[in-house]
């Protein structure tokens, strides 16, 4: 038997798993016919090698069964005090076999069974690998306290286990406590201490401080152009609703490391949500060129958004679902599916996905925004208002959250005074927030406070000029019958954006009677209108040119426009 074991071991070491399977299957049958007690350890070894080959050829169910058989055989050998087991105790211990069984369970999506298998290992026999696996399972099952306990055990033995550190911070453990578990391992590595401080700030939602900390590392001699660093900075910028900076950071990653996976799903989201057609084309460069069996969640999200921007919603939904199957906690995949449902008027399904995304990141603006959007589309205004109000709390009254709340309040004309106060607060918090400035200017225009609106827009134009701002200035001048000033700003608006239809219409109407001062809710204030596009929202159908392969035949629009808080 030693000869066959030696040959099977050779096949295993050379990773010739298909050969091992064929030989192992025959050998197991042959030696099962022999009842010699001295062969028991060899039979055990055969089962282990055979199980390993099954696992490595993705036959997980059979592998789990074979590992279980091997585990029972090993227990029998130990109980019978087999001499060879005593001599070779390190050959696939009980802990090793149970870890392998847990891996099979994960592949088969049996997470509870995986937990039970690892829990059967006594605490004193749990290696860092076991504690890490158990911690991840507890975390994914929502069992935070036992997850934290497992992660701490890992950190005690492996103080620079960075994934463990990040998981502890995500679960709310204070940075000082985490640092105390790493004591001594970071004293000579100053950049690690700074990195940990940045992570702690990020998970405490102190995003501006985190960005500053990470930026201090993005310098020559430290971690300049490090992809993980740039992805963290992008995530912070995105949670601060600064999509431009988030996109710039992720584009640096894509240039430096074209095949870097982490953050690629967020990059796809930002590119798809951009109003620039060039960004939509950039999605094509992110599409993987290898077999789909090797795709990660991020790859499916990229492909989904590529279909989305080309109005192929059925395919986008399919790719989003594939991403969710690989990682049900992936926010970008959930947002992709939700945005797709919005496009095909399945508002209830969209709201479910937005709510699920909020469970994993309550202060992500796109999720809150989308949920409000879906409720308004279903005419559930009370719930929309509740969500929008809660968004302000979750995002610490960020301008984007305040303008979202104001947009919902505008559905009721009785809230005019409250809306103005909210918009003024948004601008106070960030005077450069164009969306809030434009909404407040339109509100002032509705109140016939044209001089105030002009003063507000002119101040903003000096700091952050845009086609929309100049076009709104021109609209105000036209209402005051100051046609020369209006014409000047319409021309500036068109120089900045030749596709600004509102400016073109304004020029054509110069000299005619000014429009009524009734609020043009279809343009500025309601959930539509290109002039107040919020770039982090999912693009609407009007953003994309339909092609011959569009999915609108399968899922008709039924004549209802998707409402947006633009």
C-alpha positions in Angstrom: 0.0 0.0 0.0 2.9 2.3 0.6 3.6 2.4 -3.2 0.1 3.6 -4.0 0.1 6.2 -1.2 3.5 7.5 -2.4 2.2 7.8 -6.0 -1.1 9.5 -5.0 1.0 11.9 -2.8 3.1 12.7 -5.8 0.1 13.4 -7.9 -1.3 15.7 -5.2 1.9 17.6 -4.8 2.1 18.1 -8.6 -1.6 19.3 -8.5 -2.6 16.6 -11.0 -6.1 16.4 -9.5 -7.9 14.7 -12.3 -5.3 11.9 -12.4 -5.5 11.6 -8.6 -9.3 11.3 -8.8 -9.2 8.3 -11.2 -6.4 6.5 -9.4 -7.9 7.3 -5.9 -11.3 6.0 -6.8 -9.8 2.7 -7.9 -7.5 2.5 -5.0 -10.2 3.1 -2.4 -12.4 0.4 -3.9 -9.4 -2.1 -4.0 -8.4 -1.5 -0.4 -11.9 -1.5 0.9 -11.9 -5.3 0.1 -9.1 -5.8 2.5 -9.8 -5.9 6.2 -6.2 -5.8 7.5 -6.1 -3.5 10.5 -2.6 -2.4 9.5 -4.0 -0.8 6.4 -6.4 1.5 8.2 -4.1 4.5 8.3 -3.4 4.1 4.6 -7.1 4.0 3.9 -7.5 7.2 5.9 -4.7 8.9 3.8 -6.4 7.8 0.6 -9.7 9.4 1.7 -8.0 12.6 2.5 -6.1 12.8 -0.8 -9.3 11.9 -2.7 -11.3 14.6 -0.9 -8.6 17.1 -1.7 -8.8 16.3 -5.3 -12.6 16.5 -5.3 -12.4 19.9 -3.7 -9.9 21.2 -6.2 -12.0 20.0 -9.1 -15.1 21.8 -7.6 -17.0 18.7 -6.7 -17.9 20.2 -3.3 -20.8 18.0 -2.2 -18.8 14.8 -2.8 -15.8 16.4 -1.2 -17.7 17.2 1.9 -19.0 13.7 2.2 -15.4 12.3 1.7 -13.9 14.6 4.3 -16.6 13.6 6.8 -15.7 9.9 6.2 -12.0 10.7 6.6 -12.8 12.5 9.9 -14.7 9.5 11.2 -11.8 7.2 10.2 -9.3 9.4 12.0 -11.4 9.4 15.2 -11.5 5.6 15.0 -7.7 5.3 14.5 -7.1 7.6 17.5 -9.5 5.7 19.7 -7.8 2.4 18.7 -4.4 4.0 19.3 -3.1 3.1 15.9 0.7 3.4 15.9 1.0 5.2 12.6 -1.5 7.9 13.6 0.5 8.5 16.7 3.7 8.8 14.6 2.1 11.1 12.0 -0.2 13.2 14.0 0.3 16.2 11.8 -1.1 14.6 8.6 -4.5 16.3 8.3 -5.6 16.8 11.9 -9.3 17.0 13.0 -9.0 20.8 12.9 -7.7 20.7 9.3 -10.4 18.3 8.1 -13.2 20.4 9.8 -11.8 23.5 8.2 -12.0 21.8 4.8 -15.6 20.7 5.5 -16.4 24.3 6.3 -15.0 25.4 3.0 -17.1 22.9 1.1 -20.2 24.2 3.0 -19.4 27.7 2.0 -19.2 26.7 -1.6 -22.5 25.0 -1.3 -24.1 28.1 0.4 -24.6 26.2 3.7 -23.4 28.9 6.1 -25.2 27.6 9.1 -23.7 24.1 8.6 -20.2 25.8 8.2 -20.7 27.6 11.5 -21.7 24.3 13.3 -18.6 22.5 12.0 -16.2 25.2 13.1 -18.0 25.6 16.5 -17.3 21.9 17.1 -13.6 22.7 17.4 -12.8 23.4 21.0 -11.7 27.0 21.7 -8.2 26.0 22.8 -7.6 24.2 19.5 -8.8 27.0 17.3 -6.0 28.5 15.2 -6.1 32.0 13.9 -7.3 30.6 10.6 -10.3 29.0 12.3 -11.1 32.1 14.4 -10.9 34.2 11.2 -13.3 31.9 9.3 -15.7 31.7 12.3 -15.6 35.5 12.8 -16.5 36.1 9.1 -19.4 33.7 9.4 -20.7 35.3 12.5 -20.3 38.7 10.9 -22.3 37.7 7.8 -25.0 36.2 10.0 -25.4 39.4 12.0 -23.8 37.9 15.2 -21.6 40.9 15.9 -20.5 40.1 19.5 -19.1 36.6 18.8 -17.6 37.9 15.6 -15.7 40.5 17.5 -14.5 37.9 20.0 -13.1 35.7 17.2 -11.4 38.6 15.5 -9.7 39.7 18.7 -8.4 36.2 19.2 -6.8 36.4 15.7 -5.2 39.7 16.5 -3.7 38.5 19.7 -1.6 36.0 17.7 -1.3 37.9 14.4 -1.2 41.6 15.4 -0.8 42.8 11.8 -3.8 40.9 10.4 -5.1 44.0 8.5 -8.4 42.5 7.4 -9.2 41.6 11.0 -8.3 45.2 12.0 -10.7 46.6 9.4 -13.5 44.2 10.4 -13.2 45.2 14.1 -13.4 48.9 13.2 -16.4 48.2 11.0 -18.1 46.4 13.9 -17.7 49.5 16.1 -14.6 48.5 18.2 -12.7 51.7 19.1 -9.5 52.4 17.4 -7.6 52.7 20.7 -8.7 49.2 21.7 -7.7 47.7 18.3 -4.4 49.5 18.6 -3.8 48.0 22.1 -4.2 44.5 20.6 -1.5 45.4 18.0 0.9 46.9 20.6 4.5 46.4 19.7 3.9 45.4 16.1 3.5 49.0 14.7 6.2 50.9 16.7 8.7 50.8 13.9 6.2 51.3 11.1 4.8 54.8 11.4 2.8 54.5 8.1 0.8 51.6 9.6 -0.2 53.8 12.6 -1.3 56.5 10.2 -3.2 54.0 8.0 -5.0 52.7 11.1 -5.9 56.2 12.2 -7.4 56.8 8.8 -9.4 53.6 8.9 -10.7 54.4 12.4 -11.8 57.9 11.2 -13.5 56.4 8.2 -15.6 53.9 10.2 -16.5 56.6 12.7 -17.9 58.5 9.7 -15.3 61.3 10.1 -14.8 61.3 6.4 -13.1 64.6 6.0 -10.5 63.7 8.7 -10.1 60.3 7.1 -9.4 61.9 3.7 -6.8 64.2 5.2 -5.1 61.3 7.0 -5.0 59.1 3.9 -3.8 62.1 1.8 -0.8 62.4 4.2 0.2 58.9 3.1 -0.3 59.6 -0.6 3.1 61.2 -0.8 6.5 60.0 -2.1 8.3 58.0 0.6 5.0 56.7 2.1 2.2 55.0 0.2 2.1 57.2 -2.9 -0.3 55.8 -5.5 -1.2 52.8 -3.4 -4.4 51.3 -4.7 -6.0 50.4 -1.4 -5.3 53.9 -0.1 -6.9 55.5 -3.2 -10.0 53.2 -2.9 -10.5 54.2 0.7 -10.2 57.9 -0.2 -12.7 57.4 -3.0 -15.1 55.7 -0.6 -14.8 58.7 1.8 -15.3 61.2 -1.0 -18.4 59.3 -2.2 -20.0 59.3 1.2 -19.4 63.0 1.3 -21.3 63.2 -2.0 -18.2 64.4 -3.8 -18.5 62.2 -6.8 -15.9 64.0 -8.9 -13.1 63.4 -6.4 -14.2 59.8 -5.8 -14.1 59.2 -9.5 -10.7 60.8 -9.9 -9.2 58.6 -7.2 -10.6 55.4 -8.7 -9.5 56.4 -12.2 -6.0 56.7 -10.8 -6.3 53.1 -9.5 -7.5 51.9 -12.9 -4.5 53.6 -14.6 -2.0 52.3 -12.1 -3.3 48.8 -11.8 -5.8 47.9 -14.6 -6.7 44.6 -13.0 -7.2 45.8 -9.5 -10.6 44.5 -8.3 -11.4 46.3 -5.0 -13.4 49.5 -5.7 -14.1 48.6 -9.4 -17.8 48.3 -8.6 -17.9 51.8 -7.2 -16.0 53.1 -10.2 -18.6 51.5 -12.5 -21.4 53.1 -10.5 -19.8 56.5 -10.7 -19.1 56.2 -14.4 -22.7 55.1 -15.2 -24.2 57.9 -13.1 -22.1 60.6 -14.7 -23.8 62.9 -17.2 -20.7 62.7 -19.5 -21.0 60.3 -22.4 -17.3 59.7 -22.3 -17.6 58.2 -18.9 -20.2 55.7 -20.2 -17.7 54.7 -22.9 -15.0 54.2 -20.2 -17.1 51.4 -18.8 -16.2 49.3 -21.8 -12.6 49.3 -20.8 -13.5 47.8 -17.4 -15.3 44.8 -18.8 -13.3 41.6 -18.1 -12.1 39.6 -21.1 -11.9 36.2 -19.4 -14.4 33.4 -18.7 -17.4 34.4 -16.6 -16.8 31.5 -14.2 -13.9 33.5 -12.9 -15.8 36.8 -12.5 -16.0 38.4 -9.1 -18.9 40.5 -7.8 -17.2 43.6 -9.1 -16.9 42.2 -12.6 -20.7 41.5 -12.8 -21.4 45.0 -11.5 -19.3 46.5 -14.3 -21.0 44.5 -16.9 -24.4 45.3 -15.4 -23.8 49.0 -15.6 -22.5 48.7 -19.1 -25.8 47.2 -20.1 -27.7 49.8 -18.0 -26.2 52.8 -19.8 -27.1 51.2 -23.1 -30.7 50.8 -22.0 -30.5 47.0 -21.9 -32.3 46.8 -18.6 -33.2 43.1 -18.6 -29.5 42.2 -19.1 -28.5 44.7 -16.5 -30.8 43.1 -14.0 -29.4 39.7 -14.8 -25.8 40.8 -14.2 -26.8 42.6 -11.0 -28.4 39.4 -9.8 -25.3 37.4 -10.5 -23.3 40.0 -8.5 -25.7 39.6 -5.6 -25.5 35.8 -5.7 -21.7 36.1 -5.2 -22.0 38.8 -2.4 -25.4 39.6 -1.1 -24.0 42.5 0.9 -22.5 44.3 -2.1 -24.1 47.8 -2.1 -23.2 48.6 -5.8 -24.9 45.4 -7.0 -28.1 46.3 -5.0 -28.1 49.8 -6.3 -27.7 48.5 -9.9 -30.7 46.2 -9.5 -32.7 48.9 -7.8 -31.9 51.4 -10.6 -32.9 48.9 -13.2 -36.2 48.3 -11.5 -36.9 52.0 -11.4 -36.3 52.2 -15.2 -39.0 49.5 -15.8 -41.4 51.0 -13.4 -41.2 48.2 -10.8 -41.0 50.7 -8.0 -41.9 48.2 -5.1 -39.0 45.9 -6.1 -36.7 48.9 -6.4 -37.7 50.1 -2.9 -36.9 46.6 -1.4 -33.4 46.7 -2.9 -32.7 50.3 -1.7 -33.8 49.3 1.8 -31.5 46.3 1.8 -28.6 48.6 0.7 -29.4 50.9 3.6 -29.1 48.0 6.0 -25.4 47.7 5.1 -24.6 51.5 4.8 -27.4 53.7 6.3 -25.6 57.0 5.3 -25.0 56.2 1.6 -26.8 59.0 -0.2 -27.7 57.0 -3.4 -29.6 54.4 -1.3 -31.6 57.0 0.6 -32.2 59.0 -2.6 -33.4 56.0 -4.5 -35.7 54.9 -1.7 -37.3 58.3 -1.6 -37.5 58.3 -5.4 -39.3 54.9 -5.4 -41.8 56.0 -2.7 -42.7 59.2 -4.5 -43.2 57.2 -7.7 -45.7 55.0 -5.8 -47.3 58.1 -4.3 -46.3 57.1 -0.8 -45.3 60.7 0.1 -45.5 60.2 3.9 -43.0 57.4 3.8 -40.8 59.4 1.3 -40.8 62.3 3.7 -39.9 60.1 6.7 -36.9 58.6 4.8 -35.7 62.0 3.6 -35.9 63.4 7.1 -33.9 60.4 8.4 -31.4 60.9 5.6 -30.6 64.3 7.1 -29.9 62.7 10.5 -27.8 59.9 9.0 -25.7 62.3 6.9 -25.3 64.9 9.6 -27.4 67.4 7.6 -25.2 67.3 4.5 -26.3 69.7 1.7 -27.3 66.7 -0.5 -29.6 65.3 2.2 -31.1 68.7 3.0 -32.0 69.3 -0.7 -33.5 65.9 -0.9 -35.7 66.7 2.0 -36.6 70.0 0.5 -37.6 68.3 -2.8 -40.0 66.0 -1.0 -41.5 68.9 1.0 -42.1 70.8 -2.2 -44.8 68.2 -3.1 -47.0 70.1 -0.6 -47.3 73.9 -1.4 -48.0 74.5 2.3 -44.3 73.8 3.1 -42.9 76.8 1.2 -41.4 78.6 4.2 -39.9 75.4 5.6 -38.4 74.6 2.2 -36.6 77.9 2.0 -35.2 77.5 5.5 -33.9 74.1 4.7 -32.2 75.2 1.4 -30.6 78.2 3.2 -29.2 75.8 5.8 -27.8 73.6 2.9 -26.1 76.6 1.4 -24.8 77.7 4.8 -23.2 74.2 5.3 -21.7 74.3 1.8 -21.9 77.6 -0.2 -20.4 75.9 -3.2 -23.2 73.3 -3.5 -24.6 74.1 -6.9 -27.7 72.0 -6.6 -28.8 73.7 -3.4 -28.1 77.1 -4.8 -30.2 76.5 -7.9 -33.1 75.1 -5.9 -33.1 78.1 -3.5 -32.8 80.5 -6.5 -35.9 78.9 -8.1 -37.7 79.1 -4.8 -36.9 82.9 -4.6 -38.0 83.3 -8.2 -41.3 81.6 -7.3 -41.7 84.2 -4.5 -40.9 86.9 -7.0 -37.7 87.8 -5.1 -35.8 88.2 -8.3 -33.1 90.5 -7.0 -32.3 88.1 -4.2 -32.2 85.2 -6.7 -29.8 87.2 -9.0 -27.5 88.1 -6.1 -27.4 84.5 -4.9 -26.6 83.2 -8.4 -24.0 85.8 -9.2 -22.1 85.1 -5.9 -22.1 81.4 -6.8 -21.1 82.0 -10.4 -18.0 83.8 -9.2 -16.9 80.8 -7.2 -18.3 77.9 -9.3 -19.4 78.9 -12.8 -21.7 76.5 -14.7 -24.0 76.5 -17.6 -27.0 75.9 -15.4 -26.2 78.9 -13.1 -25.8 81.3 -16.0 -28.9 80.1 -17.6 -30.9 80.6 -14.4 -29.4 84.1 -14.1 -30.6 84.8 -17.6 -34.1 83.5 -16.7 -34.3 85.9 -13.8 -33.1 88.9 -15.9 -35.7 88.0 -18.5 -38.4 88.1 -15.9 -37.3 91.6 -15.0 -37.3 92.4 -18.7 -33.5 93.1 -18.7 -33.1 91.5 -22.1 -29.4 92.6 -22.6 -28.3 91.0 -19.4 -30.4 87.9 -20.1 -28.9 87.5 -23.5 -25.4 87.8 -22.1 -25.9 85.1 -19.6 -27.7 82.8 -22.1 -24.6 83.0 -24.4 -22.3 82.2 -21.4 -24.5 79.2 -20.6 -24.3 77.9 -24.1 -20.5 78.4 -24.2 -20.2 76.2 -21.2 -22.8 73.7 -22.5 -23.9 73.9 -26.1 -26.7 71.3 -25.3 -28.5 73.5 -22.7 -32.0 73.5 -24.2 -33.3 75.9 -21.7 -30.8 78.5 -22.7 -31.6 78.0 -26.4 -35.3 78.4 -25.7 -34.5 81.6 -23.7 -32.6 83.2 -26.5 -35.4 82.5 -28.9 -37.9 84.1 -26.6 -35.9 87.3 -25.9 -38.2 90.2 -26.6 -41.4 88.3 -26.0 -43.5 88.5 -22.9 -41.7 87.0 -19.9 -43.1 83.7 -18.6 -45.3 83.7 -15.6 -43.7 83.4 -12.2 -45.3 80.1 -11.5 -42.7 77.6 -10.3 -41.6 75.4 -13.2 -41.6 72.3 -11.1 -41.1 70.1 -14.1 -37.7 71.7 -14.6 -36.1 72.7 -11.3 -38.0 71.5 -8.3 -39.7 68.3 -9.2 -38.1 65.0 -9.7 -36.9 65.7 -13.2 -35.1 68.2 -15.3 -31.5 68.2 -16.6 -30.5 71.4 -14.9 -30.6 70.0 -11.4 -29.1 66.6 -12.1 -27.5 65.1 -9.1 -24.6 63.1 -10.5 -24.7 60.3 -7.9 -28.2 59.2 -8.9 -28.6 56.4 -11.3 -29.1 57.7 -14.8 -32.6 57.9 -16.1 -33.7 56.5 -19.4 -33.5 59.9 -21.1 -29.8 59.9 -20.4 -29.2 57.1 -22.8 -29.7 56.7 -26.5 -31.9 53.7 -27.2 -30.5 51.2 -29.6 -31.9 48.4 -31.6 -31.2 45.9 -28.8 -33.0 47.8 -26.0 -35.0 45.8 -23.5 -38.0 48.1 -23.5 -40.0 45.5 -25.5 -39.7 43.0 -22.6 -40.5 45.5 -19.9 -42.5 48.4 -21.3 -42.4 51.8 -19.7 -46.2 52.2 -19.8 -45.9 55.9 -20.4 -44.8 56.7 -16.8 -41.6 58.7 -16.3 -39.3 57.8 -13.5 -39.4 60.6 -11.0 -36.1 62.0 -9.8 -35.0 64.4 -7.1 -33.1 66.5 -9.5 
